[in-house]
Amino acid sequence: LDTLSSTMSKGDTKTRKAAYFTRLCSYFDDYSKVLLVGADNVGSQQMHNIRRSLRGEAVILMGKNTMVRKAMRGLFANKPELEKLYPHIQGNVGLVFTNNDLTEIRDKLLAEVKPAAARAGALAPVDVHIDPQNTGMGPEKTAFFQALGIPTKISKGTIEILSRQHVIKQGERVGASEAGLLNMLKISPFTYGLILTQCFENGSCFPPAVLDITSADLLAHIAAGIKEIAQVSLGAGFVTKASVPHSMINGYKNVLGVALATDYTFPLADKVIEAMKAGAAAPAAVAAEAPAAAAAAAPV
């Protein structure tokens, strides 16, 4: 009986692995974009809510990294671009497949977060501070705050924290005392959800921060680059497309200077000279009218 059960179990495992490989390969065929997400501290109900929010727009596939890597290695011959994604399959990660805009899918993933209390021994994903406040605790807890180096005073029979305190630093493990304090204050400082670690689109793998780049950011960087090229070209005397407009303007300024200093003129210079004369005539007219206006206003 034990042998039969073992045989059936092995057969079921092979069947499940084959079905998993088939599904993973079909996803890589059907979808051109992949988000790699970390799933630490994400519960089953939270994962269910995330899947439901993505229904019709994306699919999430979780599994052992060894199985994912094995399936990907089998696809390298037909999809060599997957080699760029392969090294990032490590840790507790999952794959989110989609053909929609990655930014929209990212926003839906990040919207499904769950507040969580600080647990002793867990790595802190963010810095945690406690603001000055009345804790509502009795004086018998004073020694607890003193052990953590938190300045307090007794106000109306309860402990009051005097200044803002940096209790937990990002990336460090939460101590038992810090976790106990936050729990007593009923503070849940952390939020857990799927964390975006890598993006894959059209054969390119890039960090999630790229999704925050807007068209305005790209245009600003391009304009800054063109400006630098023009500066280098003008300084070196080497003509480029970026420097030609500046060279033409500088040449026009030189010719205009000659026209203003001599009797030589040309149509574009005439407009500038007329504008300058009009601008000089206006203050002169005001100055000429001022004595007459003053004389008229003087008492007889």
SVG drawing of the C-alpha trace seen along z (x, -y; Angstrom):
<svg xmlns="http://www.w3.org/2000/svg" viewBox="-11 -135 49 137">
<polyline fill="none" stroke="black" stroke-width="0.4" points="0.0,0.0 2.8,-2.4 4.6,-1.6 1.4,-2.2 0.9,-5.5 4.5,-6.5 4.1,-5.6 0.9,-7.6 2.5,-10.6 5.5,-10.6 3.2,-10.3 1.1,-13.2 4.2,-15.3 5.5,-14.7 2.0,-15.5 1.9,-18.8 5.4,-19.8 4.6,-19.0 1.4,-21.1 3.4,-23.9 6.1,-23.9 3.4,-24.0 1.6,-26.9 4.8,-28.9 5.9,-28.4 2.4,-29.4 2.5,-32.6 5.9,-33.5 4.3,-33.0 1.1,-34.9 2.5,-37.8 5.3,-40.2 5.7,-42.0 6.7,-40.5 6.9,-42.1 9.1,-40.3 7.6,-40.7 8.8,-39.8 6.1,-38.1 7.5,-38.1 4.9,-38.4 2.0,-38.3 -0.8,-36.1 -3.1,-33.9 -6.1,-36.2 -4.1,-39.2 -2.8,-37.3 -6.3,-36.4 -7.4,-40.0 -4.4,-41.0 -5.3,-38.3 -8.9,-39.5 -7.9,-43.1 -5.8,-42.0 -8.4,-39.7 -8.6,-40.2 -5.4,-42.4 -2.6,-40.2 -1.9,-36.8 0.4,-35.9 2.4,-32.8 4.2,-31.7 6.4,-28.6 9.7,-27.2 12.7,-29.1 14.2,-25.8 11.2,-25.0 11.0,-28.5 14.6,-28.4 14.4,-25.0 11.4,-26.0 13.2,-29.2 16.3,-27.3 14.2,-25.2 13.0,-28.4 16.4,-30.0 16.8,-28.4 13.6,-30.2 13.6,-33.1 17.2,-34.1 16.1,-37.4 14.9,-35.5 18.5,-35.1 18.3,-38.7 15.5,-37.9 16.9,-34.6 19.5,-35.9 16.8,-37.8 14.8,-34.7 16.0,-34.4 14.3,-34.7 10.5,-34.5 9.5,-35.9 6.6,-35.6 6.0,-36.5 3.2,-38.8 2.5,-38.4 0.6,-41.1 0.2,-42.9 -1.1,-46.1 0.8,-49.2 3.3,-48.2 2.7,-51.4 -1.0,-50.6 -0.3,-47.1 2.4,-48.4 -0.1,-50.8 -2.7,-48.0 -0.1,-45.8 1.1,-48.6 -2.5,-49.5 -3.1,-46.1 -1.0,-46.5 -1.8,-45.4 -0.7,-47.2 1.3,-45.0 2.7,-45.2 6.4,-45.1 7.6,-41.6 10.8,-40.9 13.5,-39.6 11.9,-40.8 13.8,-43.1 12.4,-46.6 11.4,-47.8 11.2,-51.4 12.4,-53.7 10.0,-54.0 9.6,-57.1 7.5,-57.8 6.2,-61.4 5.8,-63.2 2.6,-62.0 0.9,-61.0 1.1,-57.2 -1.7,-56.7 0.5,-54.3 1.0,-54.4 4.3,-55.4 5.2,-51.8 6.2,-51.6 8.9,-54.3 11.8,-51.9 10.7,-50.4 11.2,-53.7 14.4,-54.4 15.9,-51.1 15.2,-52.3 16.7,-55.7 13.4,-57.6 13.0,-60.8 9.7,-61.0 7.9,-62.8 4.8,-62.0 1.9,-64.2 -1.5,-63.8 -0.5,-60.4 0.6,-59.0 3.8,-58.8 4.4,-61.4 7.1,-61.1 8.9,-64.4 10.5,-64.3 10.4,-62.5 12.3,-59.3 13.9,-57.1 12.9,-53.7 13.8,-51.4 16.2,-51.9 15.4,-50.6 17.1,-47.3 17.9,-46.4 16.2,-43.6 13.4,-44.7 14.4,-44.2 12.0,-42.6 11.8,-45.9 11.1,-48.0 8.4,-45.6 6.9,-45.5 6.8,-49.3 5.1,-49.7 2.5,-47.1 1.8,-48.8 1.3,-52.1 -0.9,-50.2 1.3,-51.4 1.5,-49.2 4.4,-50.8 4.9,-48.4 2.8,-47.6 3.2,-44.3 2.4,-43.6 4.0,-42.5 7.2,-44.4 8.2,-45.1 11.9,-44.1 12.4,-44.0 10.5,-44.7 10.8,-42.9 9.5,-44.2 10.3,-43.6 13.5,-41.7 14.8,-44.3 15.1,-44.0 15.1,-47.2 14.5,-48.4 11.1,-49.6 12.2,-53.2 12.1,-53.5 8.3,-53.3 8.2,-56.6 10.0,-58.4 7.5,-60.6 7.7,-62.2 8.5,-65.5 11.5,-64.0 12.7,-62.5 12.3,-65.8 14.2,-67.7 17.1,-65.2 17.3,-65.5 17.2,-69.3 20.0,-69.3 22.1,-66.9 21.6,-69.1 22.6,-72.1 25.8,-70.5 26.7,-69.3 26.1,-72.9 28.4,-74.3 31.2,-71.9 30.8,-72.4 31.0,-76.2 33.9,-76.1 35.9,-73.7 34.9,-75.4 33.4,-72.2 30.1,-72.6 27.2,-70.3 23.5,-70.4 23.1,-71.5 25.5,-74.4 24.4,-75.8 21.4,-77.9 23.8,-79.4 26.4,-80.2 23.8,-81.9 22.5,-84.0 26.1,-84.9 26.9,-85.9 23.7,-88.0 24.7,-89.8 28.2,-90.6 26.8,-92.0 24.2,-94.0 26.9,-95.5 28.7,-96.6 25.5,-98.1 24.9,-100.1 28.5,-101.4 28.5,-102.4 26.1,-103.7 25.8,-100.2 22.4,-98.7 20.3,-95.8 16.6,-94.9 16.9,-92.9 19.1,-95.7 16.6,-98.4 14.0,-96.9 16.3,-96.9 17.5,-100.4 13.9,-101.7 13.0,-100.0 16.0,-101.5 15.2,-105.0 11.6,-104.6 12.7,-103.5 15.2,-106.4 12.6,-108.9 10.0,-108.0 12.1,-109.0 13.3,-112.2 9.7,-113.2 8.8,-112.6 11.7,-114.7 10.8,-117.5 7.1,-117.5 8.0,-117.5 9.1,-121.2 6.0,-122.4 3.8,-120.3 5.5,-121.6 5.1,-125.3 1.4,-124.7 0.8,-123.3 2.7,-126.1 0.4,-128.7 0.2,-132.1"/>
</svg>
